[in-house]
Amino acid sequence: MQFEINTEFLEQVHDAIQRNDIRFLSELTHDLFPADIAEILNRLELDDAKKLYNFLEEEVASEVLVELDEDVREKILESLSSKEIAEKLIDNLQSDEAADVIAELPDEKQDEVLSHIEDEEQASDIVDLMNYDKNTAGGLMQKELVAVNANKTMLECVRELRKHADHIEDVYAVYVVDDDEKLLGVIPIKMVLTTSLRSRISDVYDKDIISVRTSMPAEEVAGIMEKYDLIYVPVVDGLGKLVGRITIDDVVDVIKEEAEKDIQMMSGITEDVEHSDKIWMLSRSRIPWLLVGLVGGIFGSQVIEEYEGQIRIHPEMAFFMPLIAAMGGNAGVQSSAIVVQGIANKTLMAEGILRKLGKEFTVGLLNGMICAVLILGYNLFFSDSMALSITVSVALLSVIVFATLFGTFVPLALNRYRIDPALATGPFITTTNDILGLFVYFLIGRLMYGFY
Amino acid sequence: MQFEINTEFLEQVHDAIQRNDIRFLSELTHDLFPADIAEILNRLELDDAKKLYNFLEEEVASEVLVELDEDVREKILESLSSKEIAEKLIDNLQSDEAADVIAELPDEKQDEVLSHIEDEEQASDIVDLMNYDKNTAGGLMQKELVAVNANKTMLECVRELRKHADHIEDVYAVYVVDDDEKLLGVIPIKMVLTTSLRSRISDVYDKDIISVRTSMPAEEVAGIMEKYDLIYVPVVDGLGKLVGRITIDDVVDVIKEEAEKDIQMMSGITEDVEHSDKIWMLSRSRIPWLLVGLVGGIFGSQVIEEYEGQIRIHPEMAFFMPLIAAMGGNAGVQSSAIVVQGIANKTLMAEGILRKLGKEFTVGLLNGMICAVLILGYNLFFSDSMALSITVSVALLSVIVFATLFGTFVPLALNRYRIDPALATGPFITTTNDILGLFVYFLIGRLMYGFY
């Protein structure tokens, strides 16, 4: 049942498609869940994928459609007419899925598909959903829900539920509204089973309900659902009218995407790319931070140039330049990663910025001393220059302490100015610490060589 | 309703606790959700937190307990007797939450608390759950669920539901089992409302059901729930017997933790730490990779030492050492981040390793050329050494291409040997690229200076 796709299996499917082995293919598509079929389609050659897709029954085909990778979906939809898309696929989808699929189509085709949808209410729901920014609660929600007026009885509530149960995928709750369709509260579905059918809804429903506004950013919706352990959340418009609901499976995708965005940002990638994207996109997403690194490196080269005379006399100074620069980068990235996570988690708010810096100072001092002592031992043993040995250790300690503080401060500062702090945990911290590290190193070097 | 804690508000709460303002405090605790109260407690001074916690009603107190930060929960539980914990708190919790809370207690206290639990079935459920590794399906699941024998009728199913509805927080489905308690399928709760009460369950239940084994790693459970968009999943033991269920809100935490672990690993942090952890823990979590960086730096220094003569004659070679090292690190981290995400996403499986490397090679070549041309322009303008200008550009191009390939290859290789590929996207890649970059730089330098 849990099922793993390997190359061998894909070969088998390919062969079956080539020789049009209807029995094999219909068994395959009957036995598997839509998400599995989508995974197979994602990994087949496009021509095979199209053929296999045409094999699917209408209802399965629409479920598979929403699970496909965007580029495969695009290609498959291209090969279908607007009428087919509207009648065979969209008709079987929930409003939010339908709106997402249609939004991906080229503009002309969008209108054509919409005009072919027979159920007018569905068409207007879809058009409505397409108006919301996809990174807001409005963009995440679906229109399908069961609502009941507070003045009705539980019996009427059950009738309402029965009426809608068929075309709503999952029903976990009935929402309670007033005469103006304003959201009042909720009846968890288990309450329907345990409450007398004669009860008035206004007497039994749960008034302590958390809802979100259509305009709330998707990230915030995710935060609220996580914090309050919600499986579903109703969405209201500016007037408090119930307009939709969001289920947690849609929000899980938001959470995953957020984490991915952070990782990419921390790695110096400016756009959301995947390995499968086109080469120029992969290149474009990486070049900005490479250029920043380049400019940083040029500044670094100017710092070193200042000390050209010193290097000429003491070329051994050059040996440890990369070590100093790299250690500053490493220590800086470590502290900023912890701060960035603390900000994302909201676990970092409690204490003031000075206490935070104080704590990181201690950590930096501790780790800096460990590293400085080790490298001192190494140099006393292997290097003949006392001045160099001391310079490297003192510079290393200073650089680690400084980088630790800097790595803590920068994301906090960025966050205050509402810039994503993950930006700090990457090439920016590394580059700045490189330059400052070299500066400190040569400054201490000049002092030490003067002294000895 | 959505509610933001600020320092001012915390001051207010502190004052109310100090002057024992019962009215303010009971209003506060009545109006807020348990997750909000927990957030306040997390951020109050410990003495205040204990006082406020004692103010809560039993049921709220137990819900708040599970939402608290681990260290605050530990402190609050310390101030309560085993009897109080068992009777006031554990009694109101779901089995999985109860097991988690008890598992955090010191060993002696665990037994005491268990012996004070009055409901024997609950006690045995908790003991049972405590046996599972917390990073497996068994460790995530709860025992509370509604199951019904396939030979019964829907009427009996409804009775079963009514019987359990009270002490199960959320009921989304009734599981169908055979005489040996083996899982056969599921009745979504909406089916209960739309099916005739006289139907035999064996005729109506849904047999296409996804379940997980108790031993399945938590990560894998998360992957399955994500892939199939599941809100809940039943858990079976080795014999296929139904033993529990997992709801998605527990899995959301797993997903978040996974992402955090990846970010920490990529930043060179070896343990799961937070800024609020003790200084020696913060230090310990960071020192291993700093030491790796240190050793890498020492190797780098030896590479440079080999070329001491060259630096003595051409000290300008030293100017661009950090630039070359840093650019290799940046480019390497960028590619490995994309590969690591592709592995995590399972979007990367389709093509062979050679095609992946080929694509990254092109991206590296493109970006390397852009950077090389820019730095060449800079050097032709500002440097008088043609040899240096060419060396820097050629070395930069080579280093970026090499680092891009290396950053792609290493996580793929680690993954093949079942080592977490995120390990690669951090100090390891940076350090290795530093050393190799310097080596390439001086090699090309020697060539160029020989030539000119």
Contacts between the chains, C-beta under 8 A, distances in Angstrom:
chain1	res1	chain2	res2	distance
A	1	B	210	6.7
A	1	B	211	7.9
A	2	B	210	7.7
A	2	B	224	6.9
A	5	B	349	7.7
A	33	B	208	7.4
A	33	B	210	7.3
A	33	B	228	6.0
A	35	B	227	5.0
A	35	B	228	5.2
A	35	B	229	7.5
A	42	B	350	7.6
A	43	B	349	7.1
A	43	B	350	4.8
A	69	B	347	7.4
A	158	B	193	6.5
A	161	B	190	7.2
A	161	B	193	5.4
A	162	B	193	6.0
A	162	B	194	5.5
A	165	B	190	4.5
A	165	B	191	8.0
A	165	B	193	6.3
A	165	B	194	4.8
A	166	B	194	7.5
A	168	B	190	7.8
A	170	B	172	7.8
A	170	B	188	7.3
A	170	B	190	7.6
A	170	B	231	6.7
A	171	B	189	7.5
A	171	B	190	4.5
A	172	B	170	7.8
A	172	B	172	6.2
A	172	B	189	7.8
A	172	B	231	7.8
A	188	B	170	7.3
A	189	B	171	7.5
A	189	B	172	7.9
A	189	B	189	5.4
A	189	B	190	7.4
A	189	B	193	8.0
A	190	B	161	7.2
A	190	B	165	4.5
A	190	B	168	7.7
A	190	B	170	7.5
A	190	B	171	4.6
A	190	B	189	7.4
A	192	B	193	7.0
A	193	B	158	6.5
A	193	B	161	5.4
A	193	B	162	6.0
A	193	B	165	6.3
A	193	B	192	7.1
A	193	B	193	8.0
A	194	B	162	5.5
A	194	B	165	4.8
A	194	B	166	7.5
A	208	B	33	7.4
A	210	B	1	6.7
A	210	B	2	7.7
A	210	B	33	7.3
A	211	B	1	7.8
A	224	B	2	6.9
A	225	B	252	7.9
A	226	B	249	7.8
A	226	B	252	5.7
A	226	B	253	7.9
A	226	B	256	7.5
A	227	B	35	5.0
A	228	B	33	6.0
A	228	B	35	5.2
A	229	B	35	7.5
A	229	B	249	4.3
A	230	B	249	7.5
A	231	B	170	6.7
A	231	B	172	7.7
A	231	B	231	5.8
A	231	B	247	7.1
A	231	B	248	6.7
A	231	B	249	6.7
A	247	B	231	7.1
A	248	B	231	6.7
A	248	B	248	5.2
A	248	B	249	7.0
A	248	B	252	7.1
A	249	B	226	7.8
A	249	B	229	4.2
A	249	B	230	7.5
A	249	B	231	6.7
A	249	B	248	7.1
A	252	B	225	7.9
A	252	B	226	5.8
A	252	B	248	7.1
A	252	B	252	6.5
A	252	B	255	6.7
A	253	B	226	8.0
A	255	B	252	6.7
A	255	B	255	6.0
A	255	B	256	6.7
A	255	B	259	7.9
A	256	B	226	7.5
A	256	B	255	6.7
A	256	B	259	7.6
A	259	B	255	7.9
A	259	B	256	7.6
A	259	B	259	3.4
A	259	B	262	7.7
A	259	B	263	7.7
A	260	B	341	5.7
A	260	B	345	8.0
A	262	B	259	7.7
A	262	B	263	6.5
A	263	B	259	7.7
A	263	B	262	6.5
A	263	B	263	6.1
A	263	B	266	6.8
A	263	B	337	5.9
A	263	B	340	7.6
A	263	B	341	6.4
A	264	B	337	6.2
A	264	B	338	7.9
A	264	B	341	7.4
A	266	B	263	6.7
A	266	B	266	6.8
A	266	B	267	7.3
A	266	B	337	7.7
A	267	B	266	7.3
A	267	B	333	5.0
A	267	B	334	5.6
A	267	B	336	7.7
A	267	B	337	3.4
A	267	B	425	6.6
A	268	B	330	5.7
A	268	B	333	6.5
A	268	B	334	5.5
A	269	B	334	5.6
A	269	B	337	6.2
A	269	B	338	7.0
A	273	B	338	6.6
A	274	B	338	7.1
A	274	B	341	7.4
A	274	B	342	6.3
A	274	B	345	7.5
A	274	B	347	5.7
A	275	B	338	5.3
A	275	B	339	6.5
A	275	B	342	4.6
A	275	B	347	7.2
A	275	B	348	5.6
A	275	B	356	6.7
A	275	B	359	7.4
A	276	B	342	7.9
A	276	B	347	6.4
A	276	B	348	7.9
A	276	B	350	7.8
A	279	B	359	6.4
A	279	B	362	5.2
A	279	B	363	5.6
A	279	B	366	7.1
A	280	B	366	7.7
A	282	B	338	7.4
A	282	B	359	7.7
A	282	B	363	4.7
A	283	B	363	5.1
A	283	B	366	4.7
A	283	B	367	5.5
A	286	B	331	7.5
A	286	B	334	4.7
A	286	B	363	7.3
A	286	B	367	5.9
A	287	B	367	5.5
A	287	B	370	6.2
A	289	B	330	6.4
A	289	B	334	7.5
A	290	B	327	6.8
A	290	B	330	6.0
A	290	B	331	6.5
A	290	B	334	7.8
A	290	B	367	5.8
A	290	B	370	7.8
A	290	B	371	5.8
A	290	B	400	7.5
A	291	B	370	8.0
A	291	B	371	7.3
A	291	B	374	7.5
A	293	B	323	8.0
A	293	B	326	5.6
A	293	B	327	5.5
A	293	B	330	4.7
A	294	B	323	7.2
A	294	B	327	6.8
A	294	B	371	5.5
A	294	B	374	6.4
A	294	B	375	6.4
A	296	B	323	7.9
A	296	B	326	7.0
A	297	B	320	7.0
A	297	B	322	6.4
A	297	B	323	2.7
A	297	B	324	7.7
A	297	B	326	5.7
A	297	B	327	6.5
A	298	B	323	6.9
A	298	B	375	7.5
A	298	B	378	6.3
A	300	B	322	4.7
A	300	B	323	6.0
A	300	B	326	7.7
A	301	B	319	4.0
A	301	B	320	5.3
A	301	B	322	7.6
A	301	B	323	6.0
A	302	B	319	7.8
A	304	B	318	5.7
A	304	B	319	4.7
A	304	B	321	7.8
A	304	B	322	7.4
A	305	B	316	7.5
A	305	B	319	5.4
A	308	B	315	5.2
A	308	B	316	7.0
A	308	B	319	7.8
A	311	B	311	6.7
A	311	B	315	4.3
A	311	B	318	5.2
A	312	B	312	6.9
A	312	B	315	4.7
A	315	B	308	5.1
A	315	B	311	4.3
A	315	B	312	4.7
A	315	B	315	7.0
A	315	B	318	7.8
A	316	B	305	7.5
A	316	B	308	7.0
A	318	B	304	5.8
A	318	B	311	5.2
A	318	B	315	7.8
A	318	B	318	4.3
A	318	B	321	6.9
A	319	B	301	4.0
A	319	B	302	7.8
A	319	B	304	4.7
A	319	B	305	5.3
A	319	B	308	7.8
A	320	B	297	7.0
A	320	B	301	5.3
A	321	B	304	7.9
A	321	B	318	6.9
A	321	B	321	5.8
A	321	B	322	6.0
A	322	B	297	6.4
A	322	B	300	4.7
A	322	B	301	7.6
A	322	B	304	7.4
A	322	B	321	6.0
A	322	B	322	6.1
A	322	B	325	4.7
A	322	B	434	5.5
A	322	B	438	6.2
A	323	B	293	7.9
A	323	B	294	7.2
A	323	B	296	7.9
A	323	B	297	2.7
A	323	B	298	7.0
A	323	B	300	6.0
A	323	B	301	6.0
A	324	B	297	7.7
A	325	B	322	4.7
A	325	B	325	6.8
A	325	B	326	6.9
A	326	B	293	5.6
A	326	B	296	7.0
A	326	B	297	5.8
A	326	B	300	7.7
A	326	B	325	6.9
A	326	B	329	7.6
A	326	B	430	6.6
A	326	B	431	6.6
A	326	B	434	5.5
A	327	B	290	6.7
A	327	B	293	5.5
A	327	B	294	6.8
A	327	B	297	6.5
A	329	B	326	7.6
A	329	B	329	7.4
A	329	B	430	7.0
A	330	B	268	5.7
A	330	B	289	6.4
A	330	B	290	6.0
A	330	B	293	4.7
A	330	B	427	5.3
A	330	B	430	7.2
A	331	B	286	7.5
A	331	B	290	6.5
A	333	B	267	5.0
A	333	B	268	6.5
A	333	B	426	7.7
A	334	B	267	5.5
A	334	B	268	5.4
A	334	B	269	5.6
A	334	B	286	4.8
A	334	B	289	7.4
A	334	B	290	7.8
A	336	B	267	7.7
A	337	B	263	5.9
A	337	B	264	6.2
A	337	B	266	7.7
A	337	B	267	3.4
A	337	B	269	6.2
A	338	B	264	7.8
A	338	B	269	7.0
A	338	B	273	6.6
A	338	B	274	7.0
A	338	B	275	5.3
A	338	B	282	7.4
A	339	B	275	6.5
A	340	B	263	7.6
A	341	B	260	5.7
A	341	B	263	6.4
A	341	B	264	7.4
A	341	B	274	7.4
A	342	B	274	6.3
A	342	B	275	4.6
A	342	B	276	7.8
A	345	B	260	8.0
A	345	B	274	7.5
A	347	B	69	7.3
A	347	B	274	5.7
A	347	B	275	7.2
A	347	B	276	6.4
A	348	B	275	5.6
A	348	B	276	7.9
A	349	B	5	7.8
A	349	B	43	7.1
A	350	B	42	7.6
A	350	B	43	4.9
A	350	B	276	7.8
A	356	B	275	6.7
A	359	B	275	7.4
A	359	B	279	6.4
A	359	B	282	7.7
A	362	B	279	5.2
A	363	B	279	5.6
A	363	B	282	4.7
A	363	B	283	5.1
A	363	B	286	7.3
A	366	B	279	7.1
A	366	B	280	7.7
A	366	B	283	4.7
A	367	B	283	5.5
A	367	B	286	5.9
A	367	B	287	5.5
A	367	B	290	5.7
A	370	B	287	6.2
A	370	B	290	7.8
A	370	B	291	8.0
A	371	B	290	5.8
A	371	B	291	7.3
A	371	B	294	5.5
A	374	B	291	7.5
A	374	B	294	6.4
A	375	B	294	6.4
A	375	B	298	7.5
A	378	B	298	6.3
A	400	B	290	7.5
A	425	B	267	6.6
A	426	B	333	7.8
A	427	B	330	5.3
A	430	B	326	6.6
A	430	B	329	7.0
A	430	B	330	7.2
A	430	B	430	8.0
A	431	B	326	6.6
A	434	B	322	5.5
A	434	B	326	5.5
A	438	B	322	6.2
